[in-house]
Amino acid sequence: MNQEKEHKRRVRYSGTHPKKYSEKYKELQPEKYGDTISKVIQKGSTPAGMHISICVKEILDFLQIQPGQKGLDATLGYGGHTLEMLKCLKSQGHIYALDVDPIESAKTKERLERLGYGEDILTVQLQNFANIDKVAEEAGLFDFVLADLGVSSMQIDNPERGFSYKHEGPLDLRMNPQKGTSAAERLREVSREELEGMLIENSDEPYAEEISKAVMARMKRGAKIETTTQLKNVIEEALSFIPASERKEAVKKSCQRTFQALRIDVNSEFEVLYEFLEKLPHVLAPGGRTAILTFHSGEDRFVKKSFRQLKKQGIYREISEEVIRPSAEECARNSRARSTKMRWAIKA
């Protein structure tokens, strides 16, 4: 005898909009609520659970993708760049796409499959982009390679991932939460001097000494720092000496820089980027093009130095001498685009 499936009502919440990430039913299922998503984007915001790709026009203008070519998106994320590059292939050619995040890459693969981009034209691999040489062993040399080094908005917006001080959640910050050491564990391992150095090297934090002292003092008292809010509170405490009129903005910026520094450390981002840049020219076909988007000065310095050195050695035929930035219109539409810098290179 068939039993009727119990109808589940949508969770009720107070106010006009859901505050919890898990209740954002419209933003988390954008394909069902196109009008709502459009309104959020028009206001210059990124809907929860989505990511708006940056510098799409600039990337496509430079890569000059032709049908039949083979490309690599080293950082798949939400798949926005990948989708636009796939369109350029016009069902001829192939794109390989890499991501270390098992949660988001599975969603993106499914989303692109629903749009008609299956394994005949797109191969998604759960792989760190430092391993592009292994991908090239299987795929051969690439006509174009893109790397977007920014954190996806889906990761930032999900409190369970711990990427933002704005949401209460576990202090994790790992791109792949199934591997490695979380930021909370890392704070228990480092010395005060190591933490101060991390904050300076990874994010140019001007209050690195004060914040590292406050973190260690709290832990010596036996208090834990295991959530995003607990770390934010320590930073507020460390900067209490700043005049009240300036404190709110100072705390905001120091929170952003501290979370960035921890994220870079936990995911070994500089080491991974260095390895990627060393291997990059060896996976490009002659005349192959590469574009890289960076989001803070440390990343950009790595890319600029690598491109210039390899051009001097004759490995790259041409490089962008100046950074390319998103247009003012794009920054107005998407505030997360403001810190973006793009550099490119062409293999000799």
URBELFEN-V636933 format. One record per pair of residues at least 6 apart in sequence whose ideal C-beta (glycine too) atoms are under 6 Angstrom apart, sorted by the first residue. I is the first residue (numbers start at 1). J is the second residue. Records with the same first field share a line. If there is no record, write none. Layout:
I = J  J
This chain:
11 = 23
13 = 23
18 = 24
21 = 158  159
24 = 48
26 = 33  36
27 = 47  48  49
28 = 49
30 = 37  50
37 = 47
40 = 47
44 = 333  335
46 = 52  153
48 = 157
49 = 154
51 = 77  78  152  153  154
52 = 334
53 = 80  81
54 = 326  337  340
55 = 326  342
56 = 84
58 = 324  342
59 = 291
62 = 291  344
63 = 144  289
65 = 85  88
67 = 89  90  92
68 = 92  93
69 = 93  143
70 = 93  94  142  143
71 = 85  95  142  144
72 = 96  142  145
73 = 82  97  146
74 = 98  129  147
75 = 147  148
76 = 82  97  99  105  108
77 = 152
78 = 108  152
79 = 108  112
81 = 146
82 = 97
85 = 95
86 = 95  117
94 = 121
95 = 122
96 = 123  135  139
97 = 124
98 = 125  127  129
99 = 105
100 = 128  175  176
101 = 175  176
102 = 126
104 = 154
109 = 124
129 = 276
130 = 272  275  276
132 = 279  283
133 = 279
136 = 283
141 = 285
142 = 283  284  288
143 = 285  288
144 = 289
145 = 290
146 = 291
147 = 292
148 = 293
149 = 294  299
150 = 295
155 = 161  163
156 = 163  164
159 = 167  169
160 = 169
161 = 172
162 = 169  170  171  172  173  228
163 = 173
165 = 228  232  255  259
168 = 229
169 = 228
171 = 183  184  226  227  228  231
172 = 182
173 = 183  262  263  266
174 = 180  266
175 = 267
183 = 262  266
184 = 226
186 = 266
187 = 225
192 = 212  216
195 = 212
196 = 208  209  212
198 = 261  265
199 = 205  208  261
200 = 208
202 = 261  264
203 = 257  260  261
205 = 257
207 = 254
210 = 238
211 = 235  238
214 = 234  237  238
215 = 234
218 = 234
225 = 231
232 = 255
235 = 254  255
236 = 251
239 = 250  251
242 = 250
273 = 302
277 = 306
281 = 310  315  347
284 = 347
286 = 347
288 = 347
289 = 346
290 = 345
291 = 344
292 = 303  343
293 = 340  342
294 = 300  303  341
295 = 339
300 = 341
303 = 343
307 = 319  345
310 = 316
311 = 319
314 = 348
316 = 345
317 = 346  348
318 = 346
319 = 345
320 = 343  344
323 = 341
324 = 342
326 = 337  340
330 = 337
331 = 337  338
